[in-house]
Amino acid sequence: MKFCSKDEAVRYMNRSGLSGRPFIFIVDYKQEHVWVEEPDAVDPEELLYDLNGFTNVTGNGKQYPKKQVEWETEPVSFETYSRSFQTVSGHIRAGNSYLVNLTCATPVRTNLTLKEIFYSSQAPYRLWLRDRFVIFSPEIFVRMEDGFIYSYPMKGTIDASRPDARERILADKKEEAEHATIVDLIRNDLSQVASDVTVSRYRYIDELETNKGRLLQVSSEIRGKLPDDWKAVLGTVLFSLLPAGSITGAPKKKTMEIIDEAETYRRGFYTGVMGYFDGNRLDSAVMIRFLEQEGERLLFKSGGGITSQSDLQSEYNEMKQKVYVPIY
């Protein structure tokens, strides 16, 4: 797999957009490693993808019979998480950020391979890279089609089995404030590349099935009008919005510095973006729900947004709750 620079990727995407030539792409969190390729050139022995129906998958994965899932996790200790949390909280109290997405890497032991997890997932955006990682993301980053751009930030997660879970998550003041901050950030981001930016749907709920049961997640839809020549500046538009606001925070630049200070590992491709352009429409997803292979071990990367209203124990529990595999 050959990676290119951000500038090379922007030029490639702009040329492809102008000529209507399809491509698929992966961008890491810091935009230091970018991969972009024509779909016909992708080797399915090295990379499999199913990005909202745009796929190189043949068959249905029946070569992997269902089995009893073994899934053991070793989350970072409460003390380690607390130190990162306190670093973030100190910056928030100082007024350096309103919202910081704090994440961790959790070692996992499982009898599933990365490819089995890819095939078992029902997530709308899935990608498997041989001996590297698997992604089963529910979160759209941006869509560009018919002269409009759409973004769908996802903030707020709750166990669906809790009594009155739907009403509880929508009434949670901390979650509401966090979601409002991200919606405002994304609206400002889109305003850099589009006009008439509006929030067309606010705080709607999706349901996910996992090996730990059902989860409810809260999203919003934001829409803006692109310039008439948007396909010719496809890469320029996409990279001007990176990294995704939902997995950094606000203000974005300073919050990324806080993330570097507080987190105890390198994100790499986790919380980057992946997507495709079919010649007329671009669709992309945030690379969350991410299991990475590092030598002989597997690391599941997860986290959540920290605000001035965040509770340490609750945030620690949410980070652990997100370490799951799809129903298998």
C-alpha positions in Angstrom: 0.0 0.0 0.0 1.6 3.2 -1.1 0.8 6.4 0.8 1.1 10.0 -0.5 1.3 13.4 1.0 -1.7 15.6 1.7 -0.8 18.0 -1.2 -0.5 15.1 -3.6 -3.9 13.7 -2.5 -5.6 17.1 -2.9 -4.3 17.4 -6.5 -5.4 13.9 -7.3 -8.8 14.3 -5.9 -9.3 17.7 -7.6 -8.3 16.2 -11.0 -10.5 13.2 -10.4 -13.5 15.3 -9.4 -13.1 17.5 -12.5 -13.0 14.5 -14.8 -15.6 12.4 -12.9 -13.1 9.6 -12.2 -14.0 7.4 -9.1 -11.6 6.9 -6.2 -11.4 5.6 -2.7 -9.4 7.2 0.1 -8.1 6.8 3.6 -6.6 9.8 5.6 -5.0 9.4 9.1 -5.9 11.7 12.0 -3.0 14.2 11.5 -3.2 13.9 7.6 0.4 12.6 7.6 -0.4 9.4 5.7 -3.0 9.5 2.9 -3.9 6.7 0.5 -6.1 7.3 -2.6 -6.6 4.9 -5.4 -9.0 4.0 -8.3 -11.4 1.3 -7.1 -10.4 -1.1 -9.9 -6.7 -1.0 -8.7 -7.5 -2.1 -5.1 -6.4 -5.7 -4.3 -9.1 -7.4 -2.1 -6.4 -9.6 -0.6 -4.9 -6.5 1.0 -7.9 -4.2 1.5 -11.7 -4.8 1.8 -14.2 -2.0 2.0 -18.0 -1.6 2.1 -18.6 2.1 2.3 -22.4 2.6 2.4 -22.8 0.1 -0.4 -19.8 1.1 -2.4 -17.7 -2.1 -2.1 -15.2 -4.6 -3.4 -16.7 -7.4 -1.3 -17.9 -10.5 -3.2 -20.0 -13.2 -1.5 -21.4 -12.7 2.0 -18.6 -14.0 4.3 -20.1 -17.4 4.8 -16.6 -18.9 4.6 -16.4 -17.7 8.2 -18.9 -19.8 10.2 -20.5 -18.2 13.3 -18.9 -19.1 16.6 -19.1 -18.2 20.2 -17.2 -14.9 20.6 -14.4 -14.6 23.1 -13.8 -11.0 24.0 -11.6 -9.9 26.9 -10.5 -6.3 27.4 -7.8 -4.7 29.6 -8.9 -1.0 29.8 -6.4 1.6 31.0 -6.6 1.9 34.7 -8.9 4.4 36.3 -5.8 6.2 37.7 -4.2 6.5 34.2 -7.5 7.8 32.7 -7.9 10.2 35.6 -4.6 11.8 34.9 -5.5 12.4 31.2 -9.0 13.6 32.3 -7.5 16.1 34.8 -5.1 17.5 32.1 -8.1 18.1 29.8 -10.3 19.5 32.6 -7.5 21.9 33.6 -7.4 23.3 30.1 -11.2 23.6 30.0 -11.2 25.5 33.3 -8.5 27.8 31.9 -10.7 28.6 28.9 -8.4 27.0 26.4 -11.1 24.7 25.1 -14.9 24.1 25.5 -14.8 20.5 24.4 -12.0 17.9 24.1 -12.4 14.4 22.6 -10.3 12.2 24.9 -9.5 8.7 23.7 -7.6 5.6 24.9 -6.2 2.4 23.5 -7.5 -0.8 25.1 -5.7 -4.1 24.6 -8.2 -6.9 23.5 -8.0 -10.7 23.4 -10.4 -12.3 21.0 -10.8 -15.5 18.9 -12.0 -13.4 16.0 -9.7 -12.2 13.2 -9.8 -8.7 11.9 -11.4 -10.1 8.7 -14.0 -12.0 10.6 -15.0 -8.8 12.4 -15.2 -7.0 9.1 -17.6 -9.6 7.7 -19.7 -9.8 10.9 -20.3 -6.1 11.2 -23.5 -4.5 10.1 -22.1 -1.0 10.3 -22.7 1.3 7.2 -19.0 2.0 6.8 -16.5 -0.9 7.0 -12.9 -1.3 6.1 -10.3 -4.0 6.6 -6.6 -3.5 5.9 -4.5 -6.7 6.0 -2.5 -7.1 9.2 -3.2 -3.5 10.2 -6.8 -2.7 11.3 -10.5 -3.1 10.9 -13.1 -0.3 11.1 -16.9 -0.6 11.5 -18.0 3.0 11.8 -21.5 4.3 12.2 -20.5 8.0 11.8 -20.8 9.9 8.5 -18.2 12.6 8.1 -19.4 14.5 5.0 -21.4 13.8 1.9 -21.2 16.0 -1.2 -23.8 15.6 -3.9 -26.0 17.7 -6.2 -24.2 20.8 -5.2 -24.7 20.4 -1.5 -22.5 19.3 1.4 -23.9 17.4 4.5 -22.3 16.6 7.8 -23.7 14.3 10.6 -21.8 14.8 13.9 -22.5 12.0 16.3 -22.3 12.9 20.1 -24.1 11.1 22.9 -24.2 7.4 23.6 -26.3 5.4 26.1 -27.1 1.8 26.8 -30.5 1.2 25.2 -31.5 -1.2 27.9 -31.5 1.5 30.6 -35.0 2.6 31.7 -36.2 5.5 29.5 -32.9 5.5 27.7 -34.1 7.6 24.8 -35.6 10.3 27.1 -32.6 10.1 29.4 -29.9 10.8 26.7 -31.9 13.7 25.2 -32.5 15.3 28.6 -28.9 14.9 29.8 -27.6 18.5 30.1 -23.9 17.6 29.7 -24.6 15.6 26.5 -26.8 18.4 25.2 -24.1 21.0 25.7 -21.5 18.7 24.1 -23.7 18.1 21.1 -24.5 21.8 20.7 -20.8 22.7 20.8 -19.9 20.2 18.1 -22.9 21.2 15.9 -21.7 24.8 16.1 -18.1 23.8 15.3 -19.2 21.8 12.2 -21.5 24.6 11.1 -18.6 27.0 11.2 -16.3 24.4 9.4 -18.9 24.0 6.6 -19.2 27.8 6.3 -15.6 27.9 5.1 -16.5 25.9 2.0 -20.3 26.4 1.5 -23.0 29.0 1.7 -26.5 29.0 3.3 -25.3 26.5 6.1 -28.2 25.3 8.2 -28.9 22.6 10.8 -31.6 20.6 9.0 -32.0 18.0 11.7 -31.0 18.3 15.4 -30.3 15.5 17.9 -32.0 12.5 16.3 -31.3 9.0 17.5 -29.8 5.9 15.8 -29.7 2.4 17.3 -26.6 0.1 17.1 -26.4 -3.6 17.9 -23.2 -4.8 19.6 -21.9 -7.8 21.5 -22.7 -5.9 24.7 -26.3 -5.2 23.7 -28.0 -2.2 22.0 -26.7 1.3 22.1 -28.4 4.6 21.3 -26.4 7.4 19.7 -27.4 11.0 19.0 -26.6 12.8 15.7 -27.5 16.0 13.9 -27.6 16.9 10.2 -26.0 20.1 8.9 -26.3 21.2 5.2 -24.6 23.8 3.0 -24.6 24.9 -0.6 -21.3 24.2 -2.5 -19.9 26.4 -5.2 -20.8 25.5 -8.8 -17.3 24.1 -9.5 -17.3 21.9 -6.3 -16.1 18.8 -8.1 -13.0 20.6 -9.4 -12.0 21.5 -5.8 -13.1 18.2 -4.2 -9.8 17.5 -2.4 -9.4 21.1 -1.4 -12.8 21.1 0.3 -12.4 17.8 2.0 -9.0 18.5 3.5 -10.0 22.0 4.6 -12.5 20.3 7.0 -10.0 17.9 8.5 -9.6 16.6 11.1 -13.2 16.0 11.9 -14.6 18.3 14.6 -16.5 15.5 16.3 -13.3 13.7 17.3 -11.2 16.8 18.2 -13.2 19.5 19.9 -13.5 23.3 20.0 -11.6 25.4 19.2 -10.1 22.8 16.9 -6.4 23.9 16.7 -5.8 24.5 20.4 -7.8 21.4 21.3 -5.6 19.2 19.1 -2.6 20.5 21.2 -4.4 19.5 24.4 -5.2 16.0 22.9 -1.4 15.6 22.2 -0.6 16.5 25.8 -3.3 14.4 27.5 -3.5 11.1 25.5 -1.0 8.4 26.2 -0.7 6.9 22.7 -0.6 7.8 19.0 -4.0 7.8 17.3 -2.6 7.0 13.8 -5.4 6.2 11.4 -8.0 6.1 14.3 -10.3 9.2 14.0 -9.1 9.9 10.5 -11.6 9.6 7.6 -12.3 7.1 4.8 -14.6 7.4 1.8 -15.2 7.2 -1.9 -16.1 9.3 -4.9 -18.2 7.5 -7.5 -17.8 10.2 -10.2 -20.8 12.3 -9.1 -21.1 11.9 -5.3 -18.6 11.8 -2.4 -19.4 9.9 0.8 -17.1 9.6 3.8 -17.0 8.4 7.4 -15.1 9.1 10.5 -12.8 6.1 11.4 -14.2 5.2 14.8 -15.0 1.7 16.1 -11.4 0.9 15.4 -9.5 -2.3 16.2 -5.8 -2.2 15.3 -3.1 -4.9 15.2 0.2 -4.1 16.7 2.6 -7.0 16.4 0.9 -9.8 18.5 -1.6 -7.7 20.2 -4.9 -6.0 19.3 -5.8 -2.5 20.5 -9.3 -1.1 20.4 -9.3 2.7 20.4 -12.3 4.6 21.9 -13.2 7.7 23.8 -15.6 10.5 24.3 -16.1 14.3 24.6 -15.1 16.1 27.8 -16.7 19.4 28.8 -16.8 21.5 32.0 -19.9 19.4 33.1 -18.2 16.0 32.6 -18.0 13.5 35.4 -14.8 11.5 35.6 -16.3 8.1 36.4 -19.1 8.5 33.8 -16.5 9.4 31.1 -14.3 6.4 32.0 -17.3 4.1 31.8 -18.3 5.5 28.4 -14.8 4.9 27.0 -15.0 1.3 28.1 -18.5 0.8 26.9 -17.5 1.6 23.4 -15.0 -1.2 23.2 -17.2 -3.8 21.5 -17.6 -5.9 18.4 -20.7 -6.0 16.3 -23.2 -8.8 16.8 -21.6 -11.9 15.5 
